[in-house]
């Protein structure tokens, strides 16, 4: 039985207003419907922001910056901590909303969509207090000088997010901008805007300055208007390569800086020293969670040819126990993908791979329902790394197995991609450490790596993006360095004058 989410008139659909500075108001643009991907039922109708509403949101943000409304570092730290407290108190509301609009099973949603974002907010709240000024010392010689580099907020940030992890993205983008002292205008994906619009209420409850964060709604036209605003200084975008390319082109017209976290086609190298029985479950679960809709998902599994048979048998066993279906069932691992169109796209990749000569290494059981946009988990083998399914991001519960003969060949296969977001290595630690820096990826995990670290930068090489989010690098993305320099003699003269006055 599929759990029925709240109707548009109930809890999930209650707040469909936009937040423009201190004003809560409906969008005045075209309406769009948000669907529950597990039931295919509409759960809310939202109206997009008009160009006038977008420009007012940006103007409100600029006013907040000019008037110093974001407060001191201590102020920002305190309200970021309060924001984390408010989100913790509203945990059930957040889960209900995100499960309804994204379809992530409750078994993983509490950590992925709640625990991790709150942890990141708390780290950012503490990091806001850091004094980042750098005294460069004295430059000797004729014209000796001294200098200090200070870091100032870059200005108004446009934060445009994807649908797969909406809570994580708004916490990360808004939290980092506020920690740096920048106001931000958030524009969530039209496929999953409700979590972000709900966030507007949390901001108010936490006492975040009204103009510091605005939350809009809309699609491509709204995004183009936001990016094109002359008062936007930085664009932070999470999404596809095609959309990221368009964002970068639009930002370039106004000489605006960008942070882009785009796609991935991450490889997992299973070294000959790896104990397959110990890692096989966590390896597959890593890309099956969130229905495979994760940019860093390790979907190219590189296995030594001598261990391919064992890997296949163990994989069949894991796949046989994967529960697909109702997101509210605590046993479910794989929920629906976001839309009918996306489901059809994922299925096209599977059928295309089989037509190209691939074969099914393992498949899960289909969802026990005729409703919802489900994809049966599928593991495909028999194709080279050059195959379409091994080069393009599928974004579904689908992975491939590629065999290799030597570790050097495995590294070469892993790097033979237009993407470079993430890579995984499983095996003896010393062996894994020896090849980690040979991989062209922004993050490399060894033997699972551990939980997401708020202090670690996240981003990619090549077409996986530009810049970094999270950690110190994520805060500095919203800061501009300003060098203040003075003649060393002037300081000595000032010191002498002060001494004479005594």
N, C-alpha and C positions, 0 to 999 in steps of 0.2 A: 504494500500500500504506500503510495507516494504521499508524503506529508504535505498538506496544503498550507502554503504561506499566507501571510496576511494579505487581504485584498487591497486594492488601491485606496479604499476608504479607511483601511485599518492602519496598523502600526507602521508597516513598511512604507506605505505610500503617503503618510501624513505630511512630511516635509518635502514638498517638491518646489518650494520657493527658492529663488536665488538669494545669495547674500552679496550685496553691493555696499561695501563699507559697513555702515551701521544700519542699512535698510534691508529688510526681508521683503522681497517682492517676487511675483511670478515673472517668468520670462515673457517677453512680448513678441517673440519670433514664432517660427513654425513649431507645431507640436511634434513630438515623437514618443513612441511607446517603448517602455522597458518591459521585457519579458522574463519570466522565470524559465531558465533553460531545462529544468527538470520536468516541468509540466506543460510548457509551451503556452502558458496562460499569461495575459498581460497583468502586470502588478502596479504599474503607474503610468500616467501620461505626464510628460514634462515639456514645457515650452522653452525653446532656445532663447538665449539672450540676443537682443537686437544689437546692431553696431553701436547705437547710442548707449545701451546698457554696458557694453564692453568698455567703451571709452570712459564712462563715468566710474567704473570700477578701477580702471588704471589711474584716473585723476584722483580718486580717493586715496589710492595707495601712495601716489606722489605727495599728496598733502600730508599724509601721515609721516612720510620721511622728512619733508621740509620743516614740519613743526616739531620734530623730535618725539612723536607720539609713541614710538616703539619702546622708548625708555632706555635706561642704562643696561649694561650687561647683567647687573644683578636683577633688575626688573624682568628682563627677558628670561633669565634662568628660572625665576620664580613662577612665571606664568606658563612656561613650558612644563615644569614639574606639575603644576596644577592641571594642565591639559592632560597629562598622562594619568593623573588621579581621576579626572572626570571620565576618561575613556575606560578606565578600569571599572568604575562604578556602573558604566553603561555597557558592560561586556555583552550581556545577553541581547541588548538591542542591536549592537554592532553585528553580532553573529547572525541574528535573524535576518538582517538586511543583506549582508554580504552573501550568505548562503542562498537567499532568494534570488539575487540578481546575477551572481557568478556561478552558483551551483557547486561550489567546493564542499565536499563532505564534512560533516561536523567532526569527524575523526581527526582531521588535520587542520580545519579552519581555525580552531581556537589558538593554535600556535602560529600558523602562517599569517592569519589575518588579524590577529589581536596581540598575542604575546610578543612577537618580534617587533611590530610597529611601536608598541609601548616601550619596549626596552630601548629602541633607537631614540625615541623622544627623551627618555631620561638621560641617556648619554649626551645628547645634544644640549640638554638643559645645563649639565655640568660643564660641557665644553664651551658654552657661551661665556663663561667667566674667564677663560684663558686670555692672558695678556700676550698678544701676538707681535708687539713692537719689537724690532730687531735693531739693536745698536751696532753699527758696522765698525765702530772704532775709528782710529786716526789713520788717514792716508798721508804718509810722510812725503817729504820732498818739498820743492818750491810750491807754494800755494797749498800747504798742508790744510787738510780739512777733516771734519768729523761729520758723521751722518747717522740718522736713524730712519728705518723704514717702518712706516705705520700702515695699518690696513683699515680701509674705510669701506662701508657698505657700497656695493656697486650701483644700487638703485632699485627700481621696480623690477620684480621677477615675474615672468609668465611661466606657470607650472602646468604643463599639459601631460595628462597621465593616460595609461593604458587600462584595459578592463580587467586584466587577470589578477592583479593584486591591488585593488583600489585603496585600501586602508594603508598598506605599506607605503604606497606612492605618495599619498597626501601627507602622511606623517613625516616621511623622509624629505620631501621637497619643502613643505611649509616649515617643518622643524629646523632644517638647515638654514633656510632663508632667515627665519626669525632669530636663530642663534647668531647669525652674522649681522643682524640689524637691518635686514631688508624686508619691505612689505612684499606680498606675493598675491597674484591673482591666479586662482586654480581653475582649470578647465578639465573636468574628468571626461573619460570616454562616454559617448552617448549610449553605449551598450551596457554600462554599469555606472550610472551617475549617482545613484541613491545614497551610497555610503558616503560620498563626498559632500552631498547636500546635507546629509545628517550631521556631518562634521561641523557645519556652520553653527549648529546649536551647541556643540561641545565647546567651540571657541568662545561663545558668549558666556557659557556657564563658568569657564575657566578664567574669565576676566581678561582675555587677550584684547588689546586695543582694537576698537571697532574697525578702523580703517586699515589695520595691519594685514588682514587676510580677507579677500573676497572669493566667493565660490560661484562660478557660472555654470552654464550648461549649453550644449550645442555640438555641432559637428564641424566639418571642414571649414565652412564659411566663417563660423565663430572663431575658430583657431586662427584663420588667416587675418581676421580683423584684429585679434589680440596681438599676434606677432608683429603686425604692421603698425601698431601704435608707436608713435615717436617717443613716448615717455617710458616705454619698456626698455630696460637696459640689458636684460639677460633672459634667454629662453631655455628652460629645462624641459626636455621632452623625453617621454618613454613610449616606444611603439615600434612599428615596423621600419625596415630600411627605406622602403619607398616613401613612407610618410616623413621619416627623418630627413631624407634628401630634400623633400619639399620645404620642410621647416628651415633647413640650413640655407636654402636658396632665398627664402623670404626674409630670413634674419640678415642675410648678407646685404640686402638692399638698404638696410638702415645701419649697417656696420654694427650689428648687435652680436654679442657673444652667445655661444650656445653650449649646453651640455646635452648630449644625446646618448641615451641607453637604448640600443636597438636590438637586433636579433642575435641569435646564436645557433650554432650547429655543433654543440660541444662533444668532444670525444672523451671516452673513458678507457684508459689503457689498463687492461688487466694483465699484470706481469706474470711470467711463468711461476714466480714465487708466491703468488696470491693463493690463499686457501679459499677456493671457490665456494665451498659449502658455507663458509662463515660470512661471505660478503654478498652472496647472490640475492638475498631478499632485499637488503638495503639498496643495492645497486638498481634493481628494477623499480622499487618503490620511489626512488628519487625522481625518475622521469614520469612515472604514472600518476603521482599526486597532482592535484589541481587539473586532472584530465590531460596532463601533458602540456598545459598552457603555461610554460615557464621558459624564459629566454635562456637560462643557464642549464636547462635539463640535459643530462648526458645521453644523447640519443644515438650516438655512434659508438658501439661497444666493440673495442678492439681486443680480440682474444687470440692467444698463441695457438697456432694450428694443432699442436699436440694436445691441447686441452679443449678443443672445440666440441668433441663428442660429450665430454663430461659437462661442459657449460650448457649444451643443448638439453641434456636430461634434467639438470637442476632447474633450468629456466622453465621447462614444461611444468615441473612441479610447482614452482612459484606462481606461474600464471594460472594454474588450475585452482589456486586458493584465493585469487583476487576477486573481491566482491565489487560488482559494477551495478550502480542503480541509485536508489533513493539517498540523497545527500543527508537526510536526517537519521538514517540507519547508522548506528555507531560502528557497524562492521564494514561499511562501505569505504573503499579506498578510491575508486574512480567514479566521479560524477559525470554530468554532461559537459559538453563543450558549449561555448557561449551562444551559438545560434545555429539555425538550420543551414545557412549558407556556409558557415565554417565547418559544420559536420560534413557537408557534401565535399568541401575542399579536402579535408583529411582523408575521406574515403577515396577520393580521386588519386591521392598520393599512393594509397595502399594498392588499388587496382592497377595503377601505372607501374608500380614496382614489380608486381607479379607478372604483368605483361612484358616487362623488360627482362624477365628471366629469373626473378627472385622467387623465393619460396617462403612459406610461413614456418618459422622455426617453432613458434609457440603462439597460442591465442588464448585469450580468456573466455569466460562465459559471457554471453550477451546479457544486457540488462533485462530483468524480468518485468518489462512493462512495454506497452506500445506507445507511451507518451515520453517526450523528452528527447533531447538531441544527444544521444549517446553514441559513442564509438567503442567497439569491442577492442580491448587492448591487443596489440599485434606486434610480434617480433619477427623481423624479416631478415633472411640471410641469402647468400648466393650472389650478391651484387658487388661490383667494385666500388671503390670510394668515389669514382667519377659519376656514378649513377645519380639521377636527379634527386632521388629521395635521400641520398647521402650528402648532397650539396645545398639543398634548400630547406628552410625551416618549416617543418610540418605543423608544429604547435598542437599536437594531439597525443593521445596515449599510444604512440608508435615509436619503435626504435629499430635499429638494424645491427646486425652482427657482421663484422669484417675480420677475417683472419689475417695474421701476420706471421712472418718467419723469424724475424729478429727484432730486438727492442729498437734499434735504429730505424727499421722500417716502420714500426708502430708510431714513432715520433714523427716521421715523415708523413704518414697518413693523417695523423692528428692535425698537422699544420697545413695540409693541403685543403684549405677551405678559405672562402672569402670572409668568414667570421673569425672572431678571436675573443669571445667573451669569457669562457670558462673551460677548464679541463680537469679531469680527474685521473688519479693514478691509484691502483690497488696493488699491494705487494709488499715485499720487505722494505722497511723504511729507508735504509741507506740506498737501496737501488732506486727507489722512487725519488728521493731527494736529489740523486745524481742527474736525473733527467728533467726535473721540474722546471728549471729555467731554460730548457730547450724548447718548451712549448710556448707557442705564440698566443697567449691568453692573458686576460687581465687578472684572473684568479685561478690558481691551481690548488686543488685539494688532494690530500694524500689520505687514503683509507677512510674516506668519508668526511674528513676535515672538521666536523663539529657544527655547532649552531652558527647562524649568521652573527658575525661580530659587528656591533655598531661602530667600532673604531677602525674597521678595515675598509679601505676604499673599494668601490665597486664600479666596474666599467670594462670596456673592451678595446681590443685592437681591431684594425682593419674596418670592415663594415659593421662591426658590433658597436661602434659609437665613437664619441669624442668627449673627452673629459671624464671626470669621476664624480660619483655620489657616495655618500656615507663617509664617516670618519673625518679626520682633519681636512683631507682633500675636498670633501663634500662641502665643508664650511667655506674654505678658501675659494671655492668656485664662485661665491657670492661676495667676495672682497676684492678691492683694488689696492695694490700697493702704492703708497705715496712716500717718496723719498724726501726727507727734510735734511738739507746739508748746510753747513756753515764753516767759515774759516776757523781753523784751530786757534789762530792768533786772537780772533775776536772773543773766544771763550776765555783765553788767558787774560786778556785785557779786562773783561768783565769780572774775572776772579780777583785781579789786582785792585780794581776799583772798589770791590766789596771789602777787600782787606784794608784799604786805606780809610774806609769809612769807619772802621773800628778804631 
